[in-house]
């Protein structure tokens, strides 16, 4: 694996974009609908406050969550 490929892999897992996170959350919620009615979302992270606020806003707008909270 090249250095660029390794860097891209690490970035994807360690600091994903807002779109990557929202896509993953949507996928998990859809896959779990048969057995669970997920209504609350809690995201554990240590990102900068403005970025976390932007993420929470996008998540709340894209899906009807009862609550979106973060660390």
CHARMM-style PDB file with segment names, atoms N, HN, CA, C and O in Angstrom:
ATOM      1  N   UNK     1       0.862  -1.174   0.000  1.00  0.00      PROA
ATOM      2  CA  UNK     1       0.000   0.000   0.000  1.00  0.00      PROA
ATOM      3  C   UNK     1       0.903   1.231   0.000  1.00  0.00      PROA
ATOM      4  O   UNK     1       1.864   1.317   0.765  1.00  0.00      PROA
ATOM      5  N   UNK     2       0.576   2.171  -0.868  1.00  0.00      PROA
ATOM      6  HN  UNK     2      -0.204   2.101  -1.489  1.00  0.00      PROA
ATOM      7  CA  UNK     2       1.373   3.390  -0.949  1.00  0.00      PROA
ATOM      8  C   UNK     2       1.079   4.304   0.238  1.00  0.00      PROA
ATOM      9  O   UNK     2       0.084   4.119   0.938  1.00  0.00      PROA
ATOM     10  N   UNK     3       1.932   5.272   0.456  1.00  0.00      PROA
ATOM     11  HN  UNK     3       2.740   5.422  -0.112  1.00  0.00      PROA
ATOM     12  CA  UNK     3       1.741   6.232   1.538  1.00  0.00      PROA
ATOM     13  C   UNK     3       0.435   7.002   1.348  1.00  0.00      PROA
ATOM     14  O   UNK     3      -0.287   7.244   2.315  1.00  0.00      PROA
ATOM     15  N   UNK     4       0.131   7.384   0.122  1.00  0.00      PROA
ATOM     16  HN  UNK     4       0.718   7.188  -0.664  1.00  0.00      PROA
ATOM     17  CA  UNK     4      -1.117   8.112  -0.163  1.00  0.00      PROA
ATOM     18  C   UNK     4      -2.344   7.251   0.136  1.00  0.00      PROA
ATOM     19  O   UNK     4      -3.310   7.728   0.731  1.00  0.00      PROA
ATOM     20  N   UNK     5      -2.304   5.989  -0.276  1.00  0.00      PROA
ATOM     21  HN  UNK     5      -1.519   5.602  -0.759  1.00  0.00      PROA
ATOM     22  CA  UNK     5      -3.424   5.082   0.006  1.00  0.00      PROA
ATOM     23  C   UNK     5      -3.597   4.875   1.512  1.00  0.00      PROA
ATOM     24  O   UNK     5      -4.720   4.852   2.016  1.00  0.00      PROA
ATOM     25  N   UNK     6      -2.500   4.729   2.212  1.00  0.00      PROA
ATOM     26  HN  UNK     6      -1.588   4.747   1.803  1.00  0.00      PROA
ATOM     27  CA  UNK     6      -2.549   4.544   3.658  1.00  0.00      PROA
ATOM     28  C   UNK     6      -3.105   5.793   4.341  1.00  0.00      PROA
ATOM     29  O   UNK     6      -3.927   5.692   5.252  1.00  0.00      PROA
ATOM     30  N   UNK     7      -2.658   6.966   3.901  1.00  0.00      PROA
ATOM     31  HN  UNK     7      -1.990   7.048   3.161  1.00  0.00      PROA
ATOM     32  CA  UNK     7      -3.153   8.230   4.457  1.00  0.00      PROA
ATOM     33  C   UNK     7      -4.648   8.367   4.230  1.00  0.00      PROA
ATOM     34  O   UNK     7      -5.384   8.728   5.148  1.00  0.00      PROA
ATOM     35  N   UNK     8      -5.104   8.082   3.019  1.00  0.00      PROA
ATOM     36  HN  UNK     8      -4.506   7.788   2.273  1.00  0.00      PROA
ATOM     37  CA  UNK     8      -6.533   8.170   2.701  1.00  0.00      PROA
ATOM     38  C   UNK     8      -7.354   7.201   3.539  1.00  0.00      PROA
ATOM     39  O   UNK     8      -8.449   7.546   3.984  1.00  0.00      PROA
ATOM     40  N   UNK     9      -6.850   6.013   3.758  1.00  0.00      PROA
ATOM     41  HN  UNK     9      -5.960   5.733   3.397  1.00  0.00      PROA
ATOM     42  CA  UNK     9      -7.546   5.026   4.582  1.00  0.00      PROA
ATOM     43  C   UNK     9      -7.654   5.513   6.029  1.00  0.00      PROA
ATOM     44  O   UNK     9      -8.710   5.400   6.651  1.00  0.00      PROA
ATOM     45  N   UNK    10      -6.560   6.053   6.553  1.00  0.00      PROA
ATOM     46  HN  UNK    10      -5.702   6.145   6.048  1.00  0.00      PROA
ATOM     47  CA  UNK    10      -6.568   6.570   7.929  1.00  0.00      PROA
ATOM     48  C   UNK    10      -7.531   7.740   8.063  1.00  0.00      PROA
ATOM     49  O   UNK    10      -8.284   7.811   9.034  1.00  0.00      PROA
ATOM     50  N   UNK    11      -7.518   8.654   7.109  1.00  0.00      PROA
ATOM     51  HN  UNK    11      -6.907   8.596   6.320  1.00  0.00      PROA
ATOM     52  CA  UNK    11      -8.414   9.810   7.170  1.00  0.00      PROA
ATOM     53  C   UNK    11      -9.874   9.381   7.123  1.00  0.00      PROA
ATOM     54  O   UNK    11     -10.713   9.942   7.827  1.00  0.00      PROA
ATOM     55  N   UNK    12     -10.172   8.401   6.306  1.00  0.00      PROA
ATOM     56  HN  UNK    12      -9.490   7.945   5.734  1.00  0.00      PROA
ATOM     57  CA  UNK    12     -11.550   7.915   6.184  1.00  0.00      PROA
ATOM     58  C   UNK    12     -12.053   7.372   7.519  1.00  0.00      PROA
ATOM     59  O   UNK    12     -13.214   7.584   7.870  1.00  0.00      PROA
ATOM     60  N   UNK    13     -11.209   6.685   8.256  1.00  0.00      PROA
ATOM     61  HN  UNK    13     -10.266   6.513   7.971  1.00  0.00      PROA
ATOM     62  CA  UNK    13     -11.623   6.067   9.514  1.00  0.00      PROA
ATOM     63  C   UNK    13     -11.439   6.981  10.721  1.00  0.00      PROA
ATOM     64  O   UNK    13     -12.193   6.881  11.690  1.00  0.00      PROA
ATOM     65  N   UNK    14     -10.454   7.865  10.677  1.00  0.00      PROA
ATOM     66  HN  UNK    14      -9.842   7.946   9.890  1.00  0.00      PROA
ATOM     67  CA  UNK    14     -10.143   8.674  11.852  1.00  0.00      PROA
ATOM     68  C   UNK    14     -10.776  10.066  11.819  1.00  0.00      PROA
ATOM     69  O   UNK    14     -11.039  10.644  12.874  1.00  0.00      PROA
ATOM     70  N   UNK    15     -11.019  10.602  10.652  1.00  0.00      PROA
ATOM     71  HN  UNK    15     -10.806  10.132   9.795  1.00  0.00      PROA
ATOM     72  CA  UNK    15     -11.613  11.938  10.559  1.00  0.00      PROA
ATOM     73  C   UNK    15     -12.480  12.014   9.301  1.00  0.00      PROA
ATOM     74  O   UNK    15     -12.156  12.729   8.352  1.00  0.00      PROA
ATOM     75  N   UNK    16     -13.581  11.268   9.308  1.00  0.00      PROA
ATOM     76  HN  UNK    16     -13.844  10.687  10.079  1.00  0.00      PROA
ATOM     77  CA  UNK    16     -14.454  11.244   8.122  1.00  0.00      PROA
ATOM     78  C   UNK    16     -15.136  12.596   7.922  1.00  0.00      PROA
ATOM     79  O   UNK    16     -15.242  13.398   8.849  1.00  0.00      PROA
ATOM     80  N   UNK    17     -15.588  12.825   6.711  1.00  0.00      PROA
ATOM     81  HN  UNK    17     -15.502  12.173   5.958  1.00  0.00      PROA
ATOM     82  CA  UNK    17     -16.313  14.054   6.404  1.00  0.00      PROA
ATOM     83  C   UNK    17     -17.729  13.976   6.980  1.00  0.00      PROA
ATOM     84  O   UNK    17     -18.205  12.906   7.361  1.00  0.00      PROA
ATOM     85  N   UNK    18     -18.378  15.120   7.032  1.00  0.00      PROA
ATOM     86  HN  UNK    18     -17.991  15.988   6.722  1.00  0.00      PROA
ATOM     87  CA  UNK    18     -19.767  15.152   7.492  1.00  0.00      PROA
ATOM     88  C   UNK    18     -20.631  14.265   6.606  1.00  0.00      PROA
ATOM     89  O   UNK    18     -21.502  13.552   7.104  1.00  0.00      PROA
ATOM     90  N   UNK    19     -20.400  14.303   5.308  1.00  0.00      PROA
ATOM     91  HN  UNK    19     -19.692  14.882   4.903  1.00  0.00      PROA
ATOM     92  CA  UNK    19     -21.198  13.482   4.392  1.00  0.00      PROA
ATOM     93  C   UNK    19     -20.963  11.998   4.640  1.00  0.00      PROA
ATOM     94  O   UNK    19     -21.912  11.214   4.605  1.00  0.00      PROA
ATOM     95  N   UNK    20     -19.720  11.595   4.888  1.00  0.00      PROA
ATOM     96  HN  UNK    20     -18.949  12.231   4.916  1.00  0.00      PROA
ATOM     97  CA  UNK    20     -19.432  10.185   5.171  1.00  0.00      PROA
ATOM     98  C   UNK    20     -20.146   9.732   6.444  1.00  0.00      PROA
ATOM     99  O   UNK    20     -20.674   8.622   6.503  1.00  0.00      PROA
ATOM    100  N   UNK    21     -20.159  10.579   7.444  1.00  0.00      PROA
ATOM    101  HN  UNK    21     -19.730  11.480   7.397  1.00  0.00      PROA
ATOM    102  CA  UNK    21     -20.828  10.227   8.698  1.00  0.00      PROA
ATOM    103  C   UNK    21     -22.331  10.135   8.503  1.00  0.00      PROA
ATOM    104  O   UNK    21     -22.953   9.177   8.963  1.00  0.00      PROA
ATOM    105  N   UNK    22     -22.933  11.118   7.824  1.00  0.00      PROA
ATOM    106  HN  UNK    22     -22.428  11.896   7.450  1.00  0.00      PROA
ATOM    107  CA  UNK    22     -24.381  11.086   7.626  1.00  0.00      PROA
ATOM    108  C   UNK    22     -24.791   9.892   6.768  1.00  0.00      PROA
ATOM    109  O   UNK    22     -25.832   9.283   7.012  1.00  0.00      PROA
ATOM    110  N   UNK    23     -23.989   9.558   5.777  1.00  0.00      PROA
ATOM    111  HN  UNK    23     -23.143  10.053   5.579  1.00  0.00      PROA
ATOM    112  CA  UNK    23     -24.286   8.377   4.959  1.00  0.00      PROA
ATOM    113  C   UNK    23     -24.263   7.105   5.801  1.00  0.00      PROA
ATOM    114  O   UNK    23     -25.137   6.250   5.660  1.00  0.00      PROA
ATOM    115  N   UNK    24     -23.271   6.980   6.672  1.00  0.00      PROA
ATOM    116  HN  UNK    24     -22.561   7.675   6.786  1.00  0.00      PROA
ATOM    117  CA  UNK    24     -23.151   5.797   7.525  1.00  0.00      PROA
ATOM    118  C   UNK    24     -24.316   5.720   8.514  1.00  0.00      PROA
ATOM    119  O   UNK    24     -24.882   4.647   8.725  1.00  0.00      PROA
ATOM    120  N   UNK    25     -24.671   6.845   9.115  1.00  0.00      PROA
ATOM    121  HN  UNK    25     -24.211   7.717   8.944  1.00  0.00      PROA
ATOM    122  CA  UNK    25     -25.776   6.867  10.072  1.00  0.00      PROA
ATOM    123  C   UNK    25     -27.080   6.460   9.381  1.00  0.00      PROA
ATOM    124  O   UNK    25     -27.854   5.677   9.931  1.00  0.00      PROA
ATOM    125  N   UNK    26     -27.323   6.987   8.184  1.00  0.00      PROA
ATOM    126  HN  UNK    26     -26.694   7.623   7.738  1.00  0.00      PROA
ATOM    127  CA  UNK    26     -28.528   6.614   7.430  1.00  0.00      PROA
ATOM    128  C   UNK    26     -28.553   5.110   7.157  1.00  0.00      PROA
ATOM    129  O   UNK    26     -29.576   4.448   7.334  1.00  0.00      PROA
ATOM    130  N   UNK    27     -27.404   4.587   6.724  1.00  0.00      PROA
ATOM    131  HN  UNK    27     -26.573   5.125   6.580  1.00  0.00      PROA
ATOM    132  CA  UNK    27     -27.323   3.161   6.380  1.00  0.00      PROA
ATOM    133  C   UNK    27     -27.591   2.292   7.612  1.00  0.00      PROA
ATOM    134  O   UNK    27     -28.340   1.318   7.526  1.00  0.00      PROA
ATOM    135  N   UNK    28     -26.998   2.626   8.738  1.00  0.00      PROA
ATOM    136  HN  UNK    28     -26.389   3.417   8.808  1.00  0.00      PROA
ATOM    137  CA  UNK    28     -27.203   1.850   9.961  1.00  0.00      PROA
ATOM    138  C   UNK    28     -28.663   1.926  10.395  1.00  0.00      PROA
ATOM    139  O   UNK    28     -29.246   0.918  10.795  1.00  0.00      PROA
ATOM    140  N   UNK    29     -29.246   3.099  10.320  1.00  0.00      PROA
ATOM    141  HN  UNK    29     -28.772   3.917   9.995  1.00  0.00      PROA
ATOM    142  CA  UNK    29     -30.651   3.247  10.735  1.00  0.00      PROA
ATOM    143  C   UNK    29     -31.569   2.430   9.832  1.00  0.00      PROA
ATOM    144  O   UNK    29     -32.484   1.766  10.319  1.00  0.00      PROA
ATOM    145  N   UNK    30     -31.335   2.471   8.529  1.00  0.00      PROA
ATOM    146  HN  UNK    30     -30.592   3.011   8.133  1.00  0.00      PROA
ATOM    147  CA  UNK    30     -32.165   1.708   7.590  1.00  0.00      PROA
ATOM    148  C   UNK    30     -32.015   0.206   7.825  1.00  0.00      PROA
ATOM    149  O   UNK    30     -33.001  -0.531   7.808  1.00  0.00      PROA
ATOM    150  N   UNK    31     -30.785  -0.239   8.044  1.00  0.00      PROA
ATOM    151  HN  UNK    31     -29.984   0.360   8.058  1.00  0.00      PROA
ATOM    152  CA  UNK    31     -30.540  -1.668   8.250  1.00  0.00      PROA
ATOM    153  C   UNK    31     -31.142  -2.175   9.556  1.00  0.00      PROA
ATOM    154  O   UNK    31     -31.455  -3.361   9.667  1.00  0.00      PROA
ATOM    155  N   UNK    32     -31.306  -1.313  10.533  1.00  0.00      PROA
ATOM    156  HN  UNK    32     -31.052  -0.350  10.443  1.00  0.00      PROA
ATOM    157  CA  UNK    32     -31.812  -1.743  11.829  1.00  0.00      PROA
ATOM    158  C   UNK    32     -33.325  -1.596  11.972  1.00  0.00      PROA
ATOM    159  O   UNK    32     -33.888  -2.022  12.981  1.00  0.00      PROA
ATOM    160  N   UNK    33     -33.988  -1.007  10.993  1.00  0.00      PROA
ATOM    161  HN  UNK    33     -33.531  -0.661  10.174  1.00  0.00      PROA
ATOM    162  CA  UNK    33     -35.428  -0.746  11.110  1.00  0.00      PROA
ATOM    163  C   UNK    33     -36.255  -1.998  11.347  1.00  0.00      PROA
ATOM    164  O   UNK    33     -37.303  -1.928  11.990  1.00  0.00      PROA
ATOM    165  N   UNK    34     -35.817  -3.124  10.851  1.00  0.00      PROA
ATOM    166  HN  UNK    34     -34.966  -3.181  10.328  1.00  0.00      PROA
ATOM    167  CA  UNK    34     -36.587  -4.362  11.027  1.00  0.00      PROA
ATOM    168  C   UNK    34     -36.650  -4.789  12.492  1.00  0.00      PROA
ATOM    169  O   UNK    34     -37.628  -5.402  12.919  1.00  0.00      PROA
ATOM    170  N   UNK    35     -35.609  -4.468  13.263  1.00  0.00      PROA
ATOM    171  HN  UNK    35     -34.814  -3.970  12.916  1.00  0.00      PROA
ATOM    172  CA  UNK    35     -35.557  -4.926  14.641  1.00  0.00      PROA
ATOM    173  C   UNK    35     -35.577  -3.809  15.686  1.00  0.00      PROA
ATOM    174  O   UNK    35     -35.916  -4.049  16.845  1.00  0.00      PROA
ATOM    175  N   UNK    36     -35.217  -2.591  15.281  1.00  0.00      PROA
ATOM    176  HN  UNK    36     -34.942  -2.396  14.340  1.00  0.00      PROA
ATOM    177  CA  UNK    36     -35.140  -1.481  16.233  1.00  0.00      PROA
ATOM    178  C   UNK    36     -35.671  -0.199  15.595  1.00  0.00      PROA
ATOM    179  O   UNK    36     -35.450   0.054  14.411  1.00  0.00      PROA
ATOM    180  N   UNK    37     -36.358   0.588  16.376  1.00  0.00      PROA
ATOM    181  HN  UNK    37     -36.537   0.382  17.338  1.00  0.00      PROA
ATOM    182  CA  UNK    37     -36.817   1.894  15.929  1.00  0.00      PROA
ATOM    183  C   UNK    37     -35.902   2.945  16.559  1.00  0.00      PROA
ATOM    184  O   UNK    37     -36.195   3.467  17.635  1.00  0.00      PROA
ATOM    185  N   UNK    38     -34.804   3.247  15.887  1.00  0.00      PROA
ATOM    186  HN  UNK    38     -34.567   2.823  15.013  1.00  0.00      PROA
ATOM    187  CA  UNK    38     -33.826   4.183  16.437  1.00  0.00      PROA
ATOM    188  C   UNK    38     -34.366   5.603  16.372  1.00  0.00      PROA
ATOM    189  O   UNK    38     -34.734   6.091  15.304  1.00  0.00      PROA
ATOM    190  N   UNK    39     -34.410   6.261  17.527  1.00  0.00      PROA
ATOM    191  HN  UNK    39     -34.111   5.864  18.395  1.00  0.00      PROA
ATOM    192  CA  UNK    39     -34.938   7.620  17.600  1.00  0.00      PROA
ATOM    193  C   UNK    39     -33.944   8.607  18.179  1.00  0.00      PROA
ATOM    194  O   UNK    39     -34.099   9.815  18.000  1.00  0.00      PROA
ATOM    195  N   UNK    40     -32.923   8.114  18.871  1.00  0.00      PROA
ATOM    196  HN  UNK    40     -32.797   7.133  19.016  1.00  0.00      PROA
ATOM    197  CA  UNK    40     -31.957   8.973  19.529  1.00  0.00      PROA
ATOM    198  C   UNK    40     -30.565   8.697  18.966  1.00  0.00      PROA
ATOM    199  O   UNK    40     -30.182   7.542  18.779  1.00  0.00      PROA
ATOM    200  N   UNK    41     -29.825   9.745  18.701  1.00  0.00      PROA
ATOM    201  HN  UNK    41     -30.136  10.683  18.853  1.00  0.00      PROA
ATOM    202  CA  UNK    41     -28.486   9.601  18.141  1.00  0.00      PROA
ATOM    203  C   UNK    41     -27.493  10.314  19.050  1.00  0.00      PROA
ATOM    204  O   UNK    41     -27.641  11.501  19.342  1.00  0.00      PROA
ATOM    205  N   UNK    42     -26.482   9.575  19.492  1.00  0.00      PROA
ATOM    206  HN  UNK    42     -26.362   8.611  19.254  1.00  0.00      PROA
ATOM    207  CA  UNK    42     -25.413  10.146  20.299  1.00  0.00      PROA
ATOM    208  C   UNK    42     -24.106   9.874  19.582  1.00  0.00      PROA
ATOM    209  O   UNK    42     -23.791   8.729  19.258  1.00  0.00      PROA
ATOM    210  N   UNK    43     -23.348  10.928  19.337  1.00  0.00      PROA
ATOM    211  HN  UNK    43     -23.603  11.858  19.600  1.00  0.00      PROA
ATOM    212  CA  UNK    43     -22.098  10.810  18.601  1.00  0.00      PROA
ATOM    213  C   UNK    43     -20.947  11.154  19.536  1.00  0.00      PROA
ATOM    214  O   UNK    43     -20.896  12.248  20.099  1.00  0.00      PROA
ATOM    215  N   UNK    44     -20.025  10.209  19.695  1.00  0.00      PROA
ATOM    216  HN  UNK    44     -20.067   9.321  19.237  1.00  0.00      PROA
ATOM    217  CA  UNK    44     -18.843  10.466  20.518  1.00  0.00      PROA
ATOM    218  C   UNK    44     -17.716  10.917  19.606  1.00  0.00      PROA
ATOM    219  O   UNK    44     -17.348  10.218  18.662  1.00  0.00      PROA
ATOM    220  N   UNK    45     -17.169  12.097  19.896  1.00  0.00      PROA
ATOM    221  HN  UNK    45     -17.468  12.665  20.662  1.00  0.00      PROA
ATOM    222  CA  UNK    45     -16.077  12.627  19.078  1.00  0.00      PROA
ATOM    223  C   UNK    45     -15.344  13.713  19.831  1.00  0.00      PROA
ATOM    224  O   UNK    45     -15.796  14.196  20.869  1.00  0.00      PROA
ATOM    225  N   UNK    46     -14.209  14.080  19.286  1.00  0.00      PROA
ATOM    226  HN  UNK    46     -13.842  13.687  18.443  1.00  0.00      PROA
ATOM    227  CA  UNK    46     -13.439  15.161  19.874  1.00  0.00      PROA
ATOM    228  C   UNK    46     -13.102  16.226  18.824  1.00  0.00      PROA
ATOM    229  O   UNK    46     -12.066  16.885  18.912  1.00  0.00      PROA
ATOM    230  N   UNK    47     -13.971  16.387  17.847  1.00  0.00      PROA
ATOM    231  HN  UNK    47     -14.813  15.852  17.776  1.00  0.00      PROA
ATOM    232  CA  UNK    47     -13.763  17.393  16.810  1.00  0.00      PROA
ATOM    233  C   UNK    47     -14.007  18.795  17.342  1.00  0.00      PROA
ATOM    234  O   UNK    47     -14.562  18.966  18.428  1.00  0.00      PROA
ATOM    235  N   UNK    48     -13.592  19.799  16.576  1.00  0.00      PROA
ATOM    236  HN  UNK    48     -13.141  19.661  15.695  1.00  0.00      PROA
ATOM    237  CA  UNK    48     -13.823  21.181  16.991  1.00  0.00      PROA
ATOM    238  C   UNK    48     -15.321  21.487  17.098  1.00  0.00      PROA
ATOM    239  O   UNK    48     -16.117  20.985  16.305  1.00  0.00      PROA
ATOM    240  N   UNK    49     -15.697  22.302  18.069  1.00  0.00      PROA
ATOM    241  HN  UNK    49     -15.050  22.709  18.713  1.00  0.00      PROA
ATOM    242  CA  UNK    49     -17.113  22.593  18.338  1.00  0.00      PROA
ATOM    243  C   UNK    49     -17.891  23.059  17.108  1.00  0.00      PROA
ATOM    244  O   UNK    49     -19.004  22.576  16.899  1.00  0.00      PROA
ATOM    245  N   UNK    50     -17.368  23.975  16.279  1.00  0.00      PROA
ATOM    246  HN  UNK    50     -16.464  24.367  16.448  1.00  0.00      PROA
ATOM    247  CA  UNK    50     -18.144  24.399  15.104  1.00  0.00      PROA
ATOM    248  C   UNK    50     -18.411  23.236  14.138  1.00  0.00      PROA
ATOM    249  O   UNK    50     -19.484  23.162  13.539  1.00  0.00      PROA
ATOM    250  N   UNK    51     -17.446  22.337  13.989  1.00  0.00      PROA
ATOM    251  HN  UNK    51     -16.574  22.396  14.476  1.00  0.00      PROA
ATOM    252  CA  UNK    51     -17.620  21.190  13.094  1.00  0.00      PROA
ATOM    253  C   UNK    51     -18.667  20.233  13.652  1.00  0.00      PROA
ATOM    254  O   UNK    51     -19.501  19.717  12.909  1.00  0.00      PROA
ATOM    255  N   UNK    52     -18.624  19.999  14.952  1.00  0.00      PROA
ATOM    256  HN  UNK    52     -17.946  20.418  15.556  1.00  0.00      PROA
ATOM    257  CA  UNK    52     -19.603  19.115  15.602  1.00  0.00      PROA
ATOM    258  C   UNK    52     -20.998  19.715  15.474  1.00  0.00      PROA
ATOM    259  O   UNK    52     -21.961  18.998  15.200  1.00  0.00      PROA
ATOM    260  N   UNK    53     -21.108  21.007  15.667  1.00  0.00      PROA
ATOM    261  HN  UNK    53     -20.326  21.589  15.889  1.00  0.00      PROA
ATOM    262  CA  UNK    53     -22.408  21.674  15.528  1.00  0.00      PROA
ATOM    263  C   UNK    53     -22.938  21.531  14.105  1.00  0.00      PROA
ATOM    264  O   UNK    53     -24.126  21.273  13.913  1.00  0.00      PROA
ATOM    265  N   UNK    54     -22.076  21.695  13.107  1.00  0.00      PROA
ATOM    266  HN  UNK    54     -21.110  21.904  13.262  1.00  0.00      PROA
ATOM    267  CA  UNK    54     -22.487  21.540  11.705  1.00  0.00      PROA
ATOM    268  C   UNK    54     -22.948  20.113  11.437  1.00  0.00      PROA
ATOM    269  O   UNK    54     -23.948  19.902  10.750  1.00  0.00      PROA
ATOM    270  N   UNK    55     -22.227  19.135  11.973  1.00  0.00      PROA
ATOM    271  HN  UNK    55     -21.415  19.307  12.531  1.00  0.00      PROA
ATOM    272  CA  UNK    55     -22.608  17.728  11.804  1.00  0.00      PROA
ATOM    273  C   UNK    55     -23.975  17.465  12.412  1.00  0.00      PROA
ATOM    274  O   UNK    55     -24.831  16.851  11.776  1.00  0.00      PROA
ATOM    275  N   UNK    56     -24.186  17.922  13.633  1.00  0.00      PROA
ATOM    276  HN  UNK    56     -23.490  18.421  14.150  1.00  0.00      PROA
ATOM    277  CA  UNK    56     -25.466  17.707  14.297  1.00  0.00      PROA
ATOM    278  C   UNK    56     -26.611  18.361  13.535  1.00  0.00      PROA
ATOM    279  O   UNK    56     -27.708  17.807  13.465  1.00  0.00      PROA
ATOM    280  N   UNK    57     -26.364  19.523  12.969  1.00  0.00      PROA
ATOM    281  HN  UNK    57     -25.473  19.973  13.026  1.00  0.00      PROA
ATOM    282  CA  UNK    57     -27.390  20.221  12.178  1.00  0.00      PROA
ATOM    283  C   UNK    57     -27.763  19.404  10.952  1.00  0.00      PROA
ATOM    284  O   UNK    57     -28.944  19.216  10.661  1.00  0.00      PROA
ATOM    285  N   UNK    58     -26.758  18.922  10.236  1.00  0.00      PROA
ATOM    286  HN  UNK    58     -25.799  19.075  10.473  1.00  0.00      PROA
ATOM    287  CA  UNK    58     -27.022  18.121   9.028  1.00  0.00      PROA
ATOM    288  C   UNK    58     -27.751  16.832   9.389  1.00  0.00      PROA
ATOM    289  O   UNK    58     -28.706  16.456   8.709  1.00  0.00      PROA
ATOM    290  N   UNK    59     -27.324  16.161  10.431  1.00  0.00      PROA
ATOM    291  HN  UNK    59     -26.548  16.467  10.983  1.00  0.00      PROA
ATOM    292  CA  UNK    59     -27.984  14.920  10.837  1.00  0.00      PROA
ATOM    293  C   UNK    59     -29.445  15.165  11.222  1.00  0.00      PROA
ATOM    294  O   UNK    59     -30.322  14.382  10.859  1.00  0.00      PROA
ATOM    295  N   UNK    60     -29.701  16.232  11.941  1.00  0.00      PROA
ATOM    296  HN  UNK    60     -28.988  16.868  12.236  1.00  0.00      PROA
ATOM    297  CA  UNK    60     -31.064  16.546  12.356  1.00  0.00      PROA
ATOM    298  C   UNK    60     -31.941  16.909  11.172  1.00  0.00      PROA
ATOM    299  O   UNK    60     -33.131  16.593  11.159  1.00  0.00      PROA
ATOM    300  N   UNK    61     -31.361  17.572  10.171  1.00  0.00      PROA
ATOM    301  HN  UNK    61     -30.394  17.829  10.181  1.00  0.00      PROA
ATOM    302  CA  UNK    61     -32.132  17.970   8.988  1.00  0.00      PROA
ATOM    303  C   UNK    61     -32.424  16.801   8.061  1.00  0.00      PROA
ATOM    304  O   UNK    61     -33.482  16.757   7.434  1.00  0.00      PROA
ATOM    305  N   UNK    62     -31.502  15.859   7.970  1.00  0.00      PROA
ATOM    306  HN  UNK    62     -30.643  15.895   8.480  1.00  0.00      PROA
ATOM    307  CA  UNK    62     -31.639  14.766   7.008  1.00  0.00      PROA
ATOM    308  C   UNK    62     -32.516  13.620   7.498  1.00  0.00      PROA
ATOM    309  O   UNK    62     -33.034  12.853   6.686  1.00  0.00      PROA
ATOM    310  N   UNK    63     -32.688  13.493   8.788  1.00  0.00      PROA
ATOM    311  HN  UNK    63     -32.268  14.116   9.448  1.00  0.00      PROA
ATOM    312  CA  UNK    63     -33.500  12.402   9.334  1.00  0.00      PROA
ATOM    313  C   UNK    63     -34.295  12.916  10.517  1.00  0.00      PROA
ATOM    314  O   UNK    63     -33.881  13.848  11.206  1.00  0.00      PROA
ATOM    315  N   UNK    64     -35.425  12.307  10.741  1.00  0.00      PROA
ATOM    316  HN  UNK    64     -35.762  11.550  10.181  1.00  0.00      PROA
ATOM    317  CA  UNK    64     -36.300  12.719  11.846  1.00  0.00      PROA
ATOM    318  C   UNK    64     -35.876  12.035  13.137  1.00  0.00      PROA
ATOM    319  O   UNK    64     -36.505  11.067  13.565  1.00  0.00      PROA
ATOM    320  N   UNK    65     -34.806  12.538  13.760  1.00  0.00      PROA
ATOM    321  HN  UNK    65     -34.295  13.324  13.411  1.00  0.00      PROA
ATOM    322  CA  UNK    65     -34.360  12.017  15.041  1.00  0.00      PROA
ATOM    323  C   UNK    65     -35.121  12.707  16.143  1.00  0.00      PROA
ATOM    324  O   UNK    65     -35.431  13.894  16.037  1.00  0.00      PROA
ATOM    325  N   UNK    66     -35.426  11.987  17.195  1.00  0.00      PROA
ATOM    326  HN  UNK    66     -35.175  11.023  17.281  1.00  0.00      PROA
ATOM    327  CA  UNK    66     -36.025  12.574  18.390  1.00  0.00      PROA
ATOM    328  C   UNK    66     -35.021  13.513  19.045  1.00  0.00      PROA
ATOM    329  O   UNK    66     -35.378  14.576  19.553  1.00  0.00      PROA
ATOM    330  N   UNK    67     -33.737  13.091  19.023  1.00  0.00      PROA
ATOM    331  HN  UNK    67     -33.447  12.227  18.611  1.00  0.00      PROA
ATOM    332  CA  UNK    67     -32.687  13.887  19.638  1.00  0.00      PROA
ATOM    333  C   UNK    67     -31.348  13.530  19.002  1.00  0.00      PROA
ATOM    334  O   UNK    67     -31.086  12.365  18.700  1.00  0.00      PROA
ATOM    335  N   UNK    68     -30.491  14.551  18.798  1.00  0.00      PROA
ATOM    336  HN  UNK    68     -30.703  15.497  19.044  1.00  0.00      PROA
ATOM    337  CA  UNK    68     -29.118  14.342  18.325  1.00  0.00      PROA
ATOM    338  C   UNK    68     -28.197  15.019  19.339  1.00  0.00      PROA
ATOM    339  O   UNK    68     -28.244  16.238  19.509  1.00  0.00      PROA
ATOM    340  N   UNK    69     -27.373  14.240  20.001  1.00  0.00      PROA
ATOM    341  HN  UNK    69     -27.334  13.251  19.863  1.00  0.00      PROA
ATOM    342  CA  UNK    69     -26.459  14.745  21.022  1.00  0.00      PROA
ATOM    343  C   UNK    69     -25.035  14.317  20.694  1.00  0.00      PROA
ATOM    344  O   UNK    69     -24.816  13.397  19.906  1.00  0.00      PROA
ATOM    345  N   UNK    70     -24.072  14.995  21.308  1.00  0.00      PROA
ATOM    346  HN  UNK    70     -24.250  15.742  21.948  1.00  0.00      PROA
ATOM    347  CA  UNK    70     -22.675  14.631  21.092  1.00  0.00      PROA
ATOM    348  C   UNK    70     -21.858  14.891  22.344  1.00  0.00      PROA
ATOM    349  O   UNK    70     -22.289  15.580  23.269  1.00  0.00      PROA
ATOM    350  N   UNK    71     -20.659  14.314  22.340  1.00  0.00      PROA
ATOM    351  HN  UNK    71     -20.309  13.754  21.589  1.00  0.00      PROA
ATOM    352  CA  UNK    71     -19.745  14.534  23.457  1.00  0.00      PROA
ATOM    353  C   UNK    71     -19.016  15.846  23.265  1.00  0.00      PROA
ATOM    354  OT1 UNK    71     -18.194  16.223  24.100  1.00  0.00      PROA
TER     355      UNK     71
END
